[in-house]
Structures are given as structure tokens and as C-alpha cells.
Amino acid sequence: MKQTLLILIFFFLFSCTSSFDKTAWKIAEQSVTNSEELIRFLEHYKGQEDEEKYKAACFLIQNMPNKYSLSGNERKRIYDIDIVKSDSLILSLEYSFQLKAESPYLKDYTFEQFCEYVLPYRVANEPLQYYWKWDCIKRFGNGDNSDDIVKAAQKINAQVKIELAPDFYKDSLKSYTELLQTGYGKCDDRSALVVMALRSAGIPAAFEMIPYWGSSNNGHSFISMILPNDSVVTFQNDDENGVNALPIRKIPKIYRKVYTITFKQPHSYYPVMEYPDLFANGDILDVTGVHQIGTLHVTVNSEKGKSVYLAVFSPGGWTPIAFSVDGNFQSAGTGTRKGVQDSEEALDLGNGILYLPSDFTNGEITPISKPIIVSKDGVHHLSFDTLHKETVTLIRKYPLNKRIVGFARTMVGGLFEGANRSDFSDAENIYEIVKVPESRMQTVNTLSCKKFRYVRYRKPKGVFSIAEFSLYDSAGMPLQFQPIACEAILADSMMNTIFDNVPLTYYQVNGGFDLWIGADLGKQTAIPIIGFAPRNDDNSVVSTDSYELFYWNDKWISLGKKIPIRDNIVFENVPKGALLWLRDLTKGREERPFTYENGRQIWW
């Protein structure tokens, strides 16, 4: 997105003078739509004896031009500088200074830290409201006035209950009012709300974000409580026990949403360049080094004075997550975490994070070199052999997360039983799950040649979890039956998800004894084959979907489309060592690139 006009204005104003009040007054006086309100706000504090309040007022105005909210389905930008009211800004500033005078936590912080992490009237790009400043403390408390600022922050964080749902992922940030009324949102919403709650209690805090993961799709946000020495305590869920670590995923970069316009490099180059949205407004600070993740210095060859990026893969296109004007990238994530084993996230993950060194021209990312893998062992350039081809057998389009494997593990010890009495008093064991099943729909042969009218899946104890249940004749054709279940499950309408032929839906009860679901076939019938699926992510290759395989050579190049016959798909004449991407053309959005090594998909 082009930000040229706004950036030129910023550059002119900030290069004219280094005086904080002259800059603020110029911005206020040159406002086309809201000059009167901005000037009234500055005038209110200019003549007062409290010079810090005047400095704070100037700080808010001089850093206001790039602050905005998104409005409506069109996500139109509404800039604060065009709509703020002096009375609201005064109320917000006065409350913050009351905290500065009374809060036991703020005595050890500098004025600059106060201005950045307590004073601002907004946190990120949420719809503009002011009353959260004094309303949050009524709703979420002040940490019981604990002398320990960390314990106080933990108590406040634990009070903020927001139900997170993926349905809101593409939505813009909700307003403070909407969050309180609905109680629903995404991680960005909760992060903004917790920052509000902490700042309302006089605890410096910041909105931190991971623009995009290095091993899975989407990004994440969380909260950092800022300590006087600028170290942080992080929160990303409502646990009060201090165990608030980030999800176990590979992290390329962590940025902090700041109020100060960061006109250090690269922002001094803004007048002659355009930038991706992440970097366009000069309102983020790279704090990757503050957090406990592995990083490496990376150098990329680039034209002098020309911007260069490191981008990570996303199904919608490579996503820029790091920026440099000279090709030097400090603190590029290696995919490692202190105290976390490399293999704890998913199976068959590669060592490191995949990046594409890129240019940004006309709103699009353009590669300037081959992809690189940055790991704790160094930087590896990914190349492939066009002269030598191989045949690949693919079973998934997305890495198998260990959390998903954990769901499958809950089925170990489960029994499939056949009976001819409805109370299963004559039940016989026809199959037992003795090892972790695959995280997909699968079929197994039964151990009995007898005929049964009733068949059930029973879990004697522990978590009862299953996504699909089906029965087949010897030719592999589905058998028709009436679903049945024990009394505890039969009363739950969610039981139907077990029989809906949709692998992503599931039924789960966390603890119980002798829970079961099953089938009434209406008459005694041979049951040679049972089908079942644990709770899963539906990212395995299935015979009902159509797929297309791509390899990367400065762009994604198709190797053809296929519909698999079974639970894998085979492609021939694939360049050896190539970066590959298997697209499901039928459904789903979770896909990741991989290399094919020793007959296995290695995920990036």
C-alpha cells in the first residue's frame, strides 16, 4: 500500500526542527480538518506550571499523524488526527498523570517509559475510544495493590476473559465496548484489552506481535509488561500461575506496536519509497532480541540504498517480516527457543526458518535470490537440481502438529466390540487400538468372522475422543446403521458429529468410565472392516480431493494436478532438492512448503 503523501508530510515536519513543541504545533496548525481541537488541546497545557504535562501533550500530537482505526467492511482508515476531540484527550492525559502521581508501580520508570507505555489513549489500531482508561480498573482491578508489580499484572491478566475463535481471524480489531459486550474475539483483541487493563492500573505494558509464524500459517499477538530496565514479562493467556509462555512455534520476528513514530532507519528513506503495510506507518519497534528466541545476523546482497526484505511463506503469497536498507538483518529468527526442543511443535519439521530475500515493487514481493534457511547452524541457500528428477509420494499438505498426535493418542486402549444383545451383555472384542492410530480416517480388519447386529467403540476409562465411526462390508462398501450410544452421550446432540463424514468435527469428553458410541445394523451382519478417525486436522491426502504440486524457481511452477487413488499421491519428474508446495484444490487453507528428503516430506 502506498503511504507516500502521509510519509512526505511526516518527513517535512520532523526534519524542520528537533524541538518537540514546534513539531506538535506545526502538526496542529496545519491540520485541514481538525486544527481547532488540536490547538485547543495544546493551549490547555502550554500555560500550566506542570511542564511534564505540556511535554506529554506535545508527545501525543507530534506522534499522532499515523494513528488510525479501520472502519466497516471496506476497512477504511479513519485517522485520529482528523477526529480527536480536545476534551477527550485532556481527560485521558489527566487520568494518566493521576496514575503517575499515585501508582506505586510508576516511581521507578522514566518519563519516556511513562509516555510510551501508560500515557497513550490507544493501544493499536482498535476503534477509537477513551473511557477504557478509567473503566478498565473498575472491571479488572488493580492487582489488589500488590507490592509486587509482576504479581499484580498476573492478577489483572487473569481477569480478562475473552473467548478466542478463528472465525474472527480476518476481522479488524474490535472496540473496547464491543469486546466487553460480546466476550469474543481473537488474540489481537485480547492483547489490546489486557494492555488497556494494565495501563489503566498504572502498569506499563505493550502490544507485541508476531507478523507471521515461521512454521505454520497466520501470526500471533501477546502482551509484554515492561519492567523499569526494559526487560519484559509476557502474557498470552489468562493463566495466573506465571506459566504464560508463547506457543511452541517457530518465530521469525517480534515487533512492538509503539506510539512514537520511529524515524530511525529505515524510516528516513520513506519519502522516496513505498513499503508493505507492516512497515509503512513507522509505528513498530523490533523487539525480537528482547524475547527468548534463537536469532542470527543475516546478510543479503542488495543494491545500495534500496530496501530489501526477508519474507516467509504464506498460502496467499510470501509475507515480508523483516526490513533492511543495506542487506543486513539483525536478529532473524532461527526457529529455536530457549528451553524448547526443536521437535516439540510438529513431526518432520526442518531445522531452521525458510526466508525469501525480496524486493517490494508496485505492491508486490519480488525475489532477489534463492530462498534461504536460517538455523542455529548458519544460513543455507536452498537450491535444486533441474537435471535430476525423482518420484515423490506425498501424504500431507501441512505438518502434523504434535497436539494433533496427542488427540490420536487418546484412542489407545479403545475397544471395538460386537454383540447381538442391545445391552452388549454378550459383547465380544473384535478390534483393540493398541498403538497410536494415524491422524486421519483409517480402516482396520476385525478379528471375528461372526455376525453381529450391534457394534460399538468403547473407551473403558480416560478421555473419550473420536471424530468418525463407520462400518464396511468385505468389498469396502459402507454398511447402513442407526447410531447408538451410552446414555450419557446419547443425550448430547454433538454425538452426531461422529457419524457426519466430516473429519474435522469430533466428539470429546475429558474423563469418564465405559463411555461408548456405536451402530445398530438392524440384523446380524458380518463386520469385516471398521473405519474410524481420531480428532484430527484433515490435512492428510484424501481420495475425495484434487491436488496440484508446485516447485519454486523464482515463482511457483506447476508440476501437474492429480486426484489420489488412496491415502497418498504420487508425482513423477520432480526436480531433486526443490522447494515444493502441495495445494488442495478442493478444500482447506492450511498448506506449507516442504522439501523431499529420503522419502519424507520435511516441512518449512
SETIGU-901054 format. One record per residue (C-alpha): x, y negated, z. Coordinates in steps of 0.2 Angstrom, whole numbers. Each point is the difference from the previous one (the first is absolute). Layout:
residues N
{{X,Y,Z}}
...
end
This chain:
residues 604
{{0,0,0}}
{{7,-17,-4}}
{{2,-12,14}}
{{9,-13,-10}}
{{-10,-16,4}}
{{-1,4,19}}
{{19,4,1}}
{{5,-16,-9}}
{{-10,-10,12}}
{{9,9,15}}
{{17,-2,-8}}
{{-3,-19,-3}}
{{-6,-3,18}}
{{13,10,9}}
{{15,-6,-10}}
{{-5,-19,2}}
{{4,0,19}}
{{5,11,14}}
{{-10,-10,12}}
{{-14,11,7}}
{{-12,-14,2}}
{{3,-8,-17}}
{{-3,16,-8}}
{{-17,3,9}}
{{-6,-18,-3}}
{{4,2,-19}}
{{-10,16,-1}}
{{-14,-8,10}}
{{0,-16,-11}}
{{1,8,-16}}
{{-14,12,3}}
{{-13,-2,-14}}
{{-15,7,9}}
{{4,0,19}}
{{12,-15,3}}
{{-12,-8,13}}
{{-1,15,12}}
{{19,4,-1}}
{{5,-18,3}}
{{-13,-1,15}}
{{8,16,7}}
{{18,-8,-1}}
{{-6,-17,7}}
{{-8,9,15}}
{{17,5,6}}
{{12,-13,-7}}
{{-3,-12,14}}
{{0,12,14}}
{{14,1,13}}
{{1,19,-3}}
{{12,1,-14}}
{{-1,19,-1}}
{{-18,-1,-4}}
{{4,-12,-15}}
{{14,11,-6}}
{{-12,15,1}}
{{-13,-10,-10}}
{{13,-4,-13}}
{{5,18,0}}
{{-17,6,-4}}
{{-3,-13,-14}}
{{17,2,-9}}
{{-2,19,-1}}
{{-18,0,-4}}
{{0,-2,-20}}
{{2,19,-3}}
{{-13,6,13}}
{{-16,7,-7}}
{{-15,12,2}}
{{-8,11,-14}}
{{-18,-3,-4}}
{{-13,11,-8}}
{{2,15,-11}}
{{10,-11,-12}}
{{13,-2,15}}
{{1,-19,-4}}
{{13,-9,10}}
{{-6,-13,12}}
{{15,-10,6}}
{{-1,-6,18}}
{{8,-17,-5}}
{{-16,-4,-10}}
{{-13,5,14}}
{{8,-2,17}}
{{-9,-12,12}}
{{10,-10,13}}
{{-11,3,14}}
{{2,19,-2}}
{{19,-2,-1}}
{{1,-10,15}}
{{-10,12,10}}
{{11,14,-6}}
{{16,-9,4}}
{{-6,-6,17}}
{{-4,18,5}}
{{17,6,-5}}
{{9,-14,10}}
{{-11,5,15}}
{{7,17,-1}}
{{17,-7,-2}}
{{-2,-9,17}}
{{-9,14,9}}
{{5,17,-7}}
{{13,9,10}}
{{6,8,-15}}
{{5,-15,-11}}
{{13,-8,12}}
{{14,10,-7}}
{{-4,-4,-19}}
{{7,-14,-10}}
{{-11,-14,-8}}
{{3,8,-17}}
{{-6,17,6}}
{{-15,-8,7}}
{{-4,-9,-16}}
{{2,16,-11}}
{{-8,13,11}}
{{-13,-9,11}}
{{-5,-17,-7}}
{{-7,5,-18}}
{{-19,-1,-2}}
{{1,15,-12}}
{{10,17,-1}}
{{0,5,-18}}
{{-12,-3,-14}}
{{-16,4,10}}
{{-16,-12,-3}}
{{4,-16,10}}
{{-7,-1,17}}
{{6,-9,16}}
{{-10,6,15}}
{{10,17,1}}
{{13,-10,9}}
{{-11,-2,16}}
{{-12,14,-3}}
{{12,15,-1}}
{{6,-2,18}}
{{-19,2,5}}
{{-2,16,-10}}
{{17,8,2}}
{{7,-7,16}}
{{17,-7,5}}
{{8,17,5}}
{{-5,-2,18}}
{{13,-14,2}}
{{13,13,1}}
{{17,-6,4}}
{{7,12,-13}}
{{-4,-8,-18}}
{{2,17,-8}}
{{-13,8,11}}
{{-12,-14,-2}}
{{2,1,-19}}
{{-4,19,1}}
{{-15,-3,10}}
{{-7,-13,-12}}
{{4,11,-15}}
{{-9,14,8}}
{{-16,-11,1}}
{{-1,-3,-19}}
{{-11,14,-7}}
{{-2,0,-18}}
{{-5,15,-10}}
{{11,2,-15}}
{{-7,6,-16}}
{{8,2,-18}}
{{-16,-7,-7}}
{{7,-17,4}}
{{17,2,-7}}
{{-3,-11,-15}}
{{-10,-13,10}}
{{8,-17,4}}
{{2,-4,19}}
{{-16,-1,10}}
{{-3,-15,11}}
{{1,0,18}}
{{-19,-1,2}}
{{-3,14,-13}}
{{13,12,9}}
{{-9,-3,17}}
{{-17,3,-8}}
{{4,16,-9}}
{{14,8,9}}
{{7,7,-17}}
{{14,-5,-10}}
{{18,6,-6}}
{{17,-1,8}}
{{2,-18,-7}}
{{-16,-5,9}}
{{5,8,17}}
{{18,-8,-1}}
{{-7,-17,-3}}
{{-12,2,14}}
{{13,6,13}}
{{11,-14,-5}}
{{-14,-12,4}}
{{-3,9,17}}
{{18,-1,5}}
{{2,-18,-5}}
{{-16,-5,8}}
{{8,7,17}}
{{16,-10,-3}}
{{10,15,-6}}
{{10,-3,-16}}
{{-4,12,-14}}
{{1,2,-19}}
{{-9,9,-14}}
{{13,13,-8}}
{{-3,9,-16}}
{{7,14,-10}}
{{-4,-5,-18}}
{{0,17,-7}}
{{7,17,7}}
{{15,8,-7}}
{{-8,18,0}}
{{-19,-2,-1}}
{{-12,-12,-7}}
{{-6,-17,7}}
{{8,-10,13}}
{{-3,-4,19}}
{{0,-14,13}}
{{3,0,18}}
{{3,-12,14}}
{{17,-6,8}}
{{0,-8,17}}
{{15,-12,-1}}
{{11,0,15}}
{{11,-16,5}}
{{15,8,-8}}
{{-10,3,-16}}
{{0,19,2}}
{{-17,7,-1}}
{{-13,13,7}}
{{-11,7,-13}}
{{-18,5,0}}
{{-10,9,-14}}
{{-13,9,10}}
{{-10,-3,16}}
{{10,12,11}}
{{5,-8,17}}
{{13,12,4}}
{{14,-8,-9}}
{{1,13,-13}}
{{-4,-11,-15}}
{{13,6,-13}}
{{-3,-3,-19}}
{{-7,14,-11}}
{{14,12,-5}}
{{2,-6,-18}}
{{14,-7,-10}}
{{1,-19,2}}
{{8,-10,-14}}
{{-2,-17,8}}
{{-9,-9,15}}
{{-5,-18,-2}}
{{-8,-12,13}}
{{-14,-12,-5}}
{{7,-17,7}}
{{-8,-17,0}}
{{17,-9,-4}}
{{3,-2,-19}}
{{16,9,-2}}
{{10,-10,-13}}
{{16,9,2}}
{{5,10,-15}}
{{-9,6,-10}}
{{-13,-14,2}}
{{12,-14,-5}}
{{-1,7,-18}}
{{-19,-1,0}}
{{-2,-15,-12}}
{{6,9,-15}}
{{-6,18,4}}
{{-16,10,3}}
{{-1,14,13}}
{{-11,14,4}}
{{-13,-3,13}}
{{10,7,15}}
{{13,-13,-3}}
{{-9,-15,-8}}
{{-6,-10,15}}
{{16,0,11}}
{{-9,6,15}}
{{9,17,4}}
{{16,3,9}}
{{10,16,-2}}
{{1,9,17}}
{{5,17,-6}}
{{16,-1,10}}
{{-10,-3,16}}
{{-9,16,0}}
{{8,17,2}}
{{1,7,-17}}
{{15,5,-11}}
{{6,-13,-13}}
{{14,-3,-12}}
{{7,-14,-10}}
{{-4,2,-18}}
{{8,-9,-15}}
{{-8,-1,-17}}
{{7,-8,-15}}
{{-10,-15,-6}}
{{2,-16,-10}}
{{7,-15,10}}
{{-14,-10,8}}
{{-14,12,-6}}
{{-11,8,13}}
{{1,19,1}}
{{-11,12,10}}
{{-1,17,8}}
{{-17,8,-4}}
{{-7,16,6}}
{{-12,12,-8}}
{{-19,-2,0}}
{{-13,8,-11}}
{{-5,-17,-5}}
{{17,-5,-6}}
{{17,-3,9}}
{{-2,-12,15}}
{{14,-13,4}}
{{5,1,18}}
{{17,-8,1}}
{{7,-16,-8}}
{{17,-7,-4}}
{{7,-14,-11}}
{{17,7,-1}}
{{-3,19,0}}
{{5,3,18}}
{{-14,8,11}}
{{3,0,18}}
{{-9,13,11}}
{{-8,11,-14}}
{{-8,15,9}}
{{8,17,-2}}
{{-16,9,6}}
{{8,5,17}}
{{-6,-4,17}}
{{9,0,17}}
{{-5,15,9}}
{{-10,8,-14}}
{{5,15,-10}}
{{0,-3,-19}}
{{-12,14,-3}}
{{-14,-5,13}}
{{-11,-9,-13}}
{{-3,13,-14}}
{{6,15,-8}}
{{13,-1,-14}}
{{4,-19,2}}
{{16,-6,-9}}
{{14,-8,10}}
{{-2,-18,-1}}
{{-12,-13,-8}}
{{-3,-2,-19}}
{{2,-18,-6}}
{{-1,-8,-17}}
{{12,-15,-3}}
{{-11,-12,-9}}
{{-4,-17,-8}}
{{-16,-9,2}}
{{-6,-9,-16}}
{{-17,-6,-5}}
{{-8,9,15}}
{{7,17,-4}}
{{15,10,8}}
{{13,5,-14}}
{{14,12,4}}
{{18,-6,-1}}
{{8,17,4}}
{{-4,18,3}}
{{-9,4,17}}
{{11,1,15}}
{{-1,11,16}}
{{6,-9,15}}
{{3,12,15}}
{{11,0,15}}
{{13,8,-11}}
{{1,-14,-12}}
{{-8,-6,-17}}
{{-3,13,-13}}
{{-5,-5,-18}}
{{-13,12,-7}}
{{4,6,-17}}
{{-7,14,-11}}
{{6,12,-14}}
{{-9,-3,-16}}
{{9,14,-9}}
{{-4,14,12}}
{{-18,4,4}}
{{-9,11,12}}
{{-16,8,4}}
{{-8,-7,17}}
{{-14,8,10}}
{{-10,-12,10}}
{{-11,3,15}}
{{-4,-18,7}}
{{-1,-18,-5}}
{{4,-7,17}}
{{12,6,14}}
{{-8,12,13}}
{{0,-10,16}}
{{4,10,16}}
{{-16,-7,8}}
{{-10,9,-14}}
{{10,16,4}}
{{-5,-2,18}}
{{-18,1,-5}}
{{3,16,-9}}
{{9,7,15}}
{{-15,-2,10}}
{{-8,15,-10}}
{{13,12,6}}
{{-8,13,11}}
{{-17,-2,-9}}
{{-10,15,-5}}
{{-11,5,-14}}
{{-13,13,6}}
{{-13,10,-9}}
{{-16,6,8}}
{{-18,7,-4}}
{{-8,-7,16}}
{{-4,-18,1}}
{{8,-1,17}}
{{16,8,-6}}
{{0,13,13}}
{{6,12,-13}}
{{13,-12,-6}}
{{16,7,-9}}
{{16,-10,-3}}
{{2,-1,-19}}
{{14,-13,-1}}
{{11,-9,13}}
{{10,-16,-3}}
{{17,4,8}}
{{11,-13,-8}}
{{-3,-18,-5}}
{{-11,0,-16}}
{{3,-11,-15}}
{{-7,-18,1}}
{{-12,3,-14}}
{{-14,11,-5}}
{{6,18,0}}
{{-7,18,-2}}
{{5,16,9}}
{{-5,18,-2}}
{{-10,8,15}}
{{5,15,9}}
{{-16,9,-1}}
{{-10,10,-14}}
{{-16,-1,10}}
{{-15,-10,-4}}
{{-6,-14,11}}
{{-15,-11,1}}
{{9,-13,11}}
{{17,-7,-1}}
{{8,-13,12}}
{{16,-10,4}}
{{3,0,18}}
{{13,-9,11}}
{{1,9,17}}
{{7,-16,8}}
{{9,-16,-3}}
{{-4,-13,-14}}
{{-13,6,-12}}
{{4,-8,-17}}
{{-5,5,-18}}
{{-3,-9,-16}}
{{-8,13,-11}}
{{-7,18,1}}
{{-6,11,-14}}
{{-2,18,-5}}
{{4,8,-17}}
{{-4,17,-9}}
{{14,11,-7}}
{{-1,-10,-17}}
{{3,-17,10}}
{{-17,-6,-2}}
{{-8,-10,15}}
{{-12,10,10}}
{{-16,-10,5}}
{{-4,-1,19}}
{{-9,-10,13}}
{{12,-9,12}}
{{-1,5,18}}
{{9,-5,16}}
{{1,2,18}}
{{-13,-11,10}}
{{12,-13,4}}
{{5,-4,-18}}
{{-17,4,-8}}
{{-7,-16,9}}
{{13,-11,-8}}
{{-4,-6,-18}}
{{18,-2,-4}}
{{1,19,-1}}
{{-6,-1,-18}}
{{17,-7,-5}}
{{7,17,1}}
{{-11,6,-14}}
{{0,-15,-12}}
{{15,5,-11}}
{{9,-16,4}}
{{17,3,7}}
{{2,-17,8}}
{{-15,2,12}}
{{2,11,15}}
{{-7,5,17}}
{{10,-1,15}}
{{-3,3,19}}
{{15,-3,11}}
{{-2,14,13}}
{{-12,13,3}}
{{-3,19,2}}
{{-7,12,-13}}
{{-6,-13,-12}}
{{-4,7,-17}}
{{-8,-4,-17}}
{{-5,12,-14}}
{{-12,7,-13}}
{{-16,10,-1}}
{{0,9,-16}}
{{-18,7,1}}
{{5,18,-2}}
{{15,11,3}}
{{13,-5,-13}}
{{18,4,-4}}
{{12,-14,5}}
{{17,3,-9}}
{{5,-18,0}}
{{-1,-14,13}}
{{4,-18,-5}}
{{4,-14,13}}
{{9,-16,2}}
{{8,-9,15}}
{{-3,-18,2}}
{{11,-7,-13}}
{{4,-15,-12}}
{{-6,7,-16}}
{{16,-4,-9}}
{{5,17,-5}}
{{-2,5,-19}}
{{-17,7,-3}}
{{-7,8,-16}}
{{-15,-12,0}}
{{11,-15,-4}}
{{9,-7,-15}}
{{18,-6,3}}
{{13,-10,-10}}
{{19,1,4}}
{{11,-15,-3}}
{{19,-3,1}}
{{9,-17,3}}
{{11,-7,-13}}
{{-2,-19,2}}
{{-18,3,0}}
{{-12,15,3}}
{{0,12,-15}}
{{-13,14,-2}}
{{5,18,-1}}
{{-17,5,-4}}
{{-17,4,8}}
{{-6,17,7}}
{{-14,9,9}}
{{8,13,12}}
{{-6,18,-1}}
{{3,4,19}}
{{8,-9,14}}
{{15,-7,-9}}
{{4,-9,-16}}
{{14,4,-12}}
{{9,-13,-11}}
{{14,4,-12}}
{{14,-10,-8}}
{{1,-12,15}}
{{17,-10,0}}
{{11,7,14}}
{{2,-11,15}}
{{-13,-12,-5}}
{{-12,-10,11}}
{{-17,8,-2}}
{{-18,-6,4}}
{{-15,12,-1}}
{{-16,-9,-3}}
{{-17,8,4}}
{{-11,-7,-13}}
{{-16,7,8}}
{{0,-7,18}}
{{10,-7,14}}
{{13,-14,2}}
{{14,8,11}}
{{15,3,-12}}
{{18,-1,3}}
{{16,2,-11}}
{{11,15,1}}
{{15,8,-7}}
{{1,19,-3}}
{{14,9,9}}
{{3,18,1}}
{{-18,4,-5}}
{{-8,-12,13}}
{{-8,-17,-1}}
{{11,-12,11}}
{{-10,-16,4}}
{{4,-18,0}}
end
